[in-house]
Amino acid sequence: MPEFPSLTRVLAEALVDVLRFIEGSEDDQIDPDDAVKVLEGVGYLVGQLSSDQSSEFLDLLGAMAEEEADPARREFLEGFPEGFGLAEEVPVHPR
């Protein structure tokens, strides 16, 4: 069993695993309406984070993605901020 540096990390790992399972489930595994409710509920909750909390969570997700060996899980982690409304619009500056 891996050792985690903090309770926050353990909870983030668990949240990602649960959401990834729900998102990847077939209709006969989880009712689609229930899956949408859960995913939207999490999106709402993370949308309520303060700026500092959101920044901390994004940093944690980034670190988790960098350390992830499973390409599919890494992709989910990298897409989490945008998928759950945490990604900010970053202006593109021409070079």
N, C-alpha and C positions, 0 to 999 in steps of 0.2 A: 504494500500500500504506500503510495507516495506521501511525502510529508509536504504540507503546504505552509507557506510563511505566515498566513493569517486566516482568520475566520472569513474575512471578505473574499479571499481567494477561493476557499472551499465552497462558499455559497455561489460565487460566480461560476465556478466549474460545474456545480450541480445545476444551476439555472440553464447554462448553455446546453448541457446534456439533455435535460428535460425538453427544452424548446426545440432542439434539433430532432429529438425523437418524435415530438408532436408534428413538426413541420414535415418530416419524412414519412409519416404514417399513411397507410392506405385507408380509404373510406371504410373498409370492413374492420379496421383495427380501432379507429377512433372516429366518432361521429364528426363529420366535417364542421357542423355548426359549433360543436363544443370546442373543437380545435381552434376555430377562428376566435371564439370568445376568450380562450386562454391567451392566444397570441396577441390579440388586441388589448387584453387586460395588462399584460406585461408591457406592451408598448406604451399604454397610458401611464403605468407606474414609473417607468424609466423616464418618461417625459416630465414627470413631476420632480425629478432630481434637481437640486440646486446646480448652479454653474460649476461650483467646486466639486460636488459629488459626481456630476456628469463627466467632468474632466478626469477625475480619479478612475471612474469606471472605464472610460475610453482607454486610458493608459493601461489599465489592467487587462482589458481585452486585447490590446496591442501586444502586450508582453506574452499573454497566453498564446496568441497566434504565432508569434515568433518562435516559441518553444514547442509548438505542436508538430508532431511527426506524421500524424495522419492527414493526408492532403485534403480529404473531404471535410474533416473537422476544422482544419485551418481555414478553408474557404468559408465555412459557416461563421467562424470567428471574425474573419476579415469583413464579411458582409453584415455582421450584426449591427454595427452603428447605423448604417443606412436602412436596414430592414426594420429596425425598431425605433426609428426617428431620432437617433442621437447624432447623426452626421450633420454638421453645419455646412452651409453653403460656403465654399471657399472660392474667392474670386480668382479667376485665371488671369495671370499677368502675361501679356505677350513678351516674347524674348527679343 
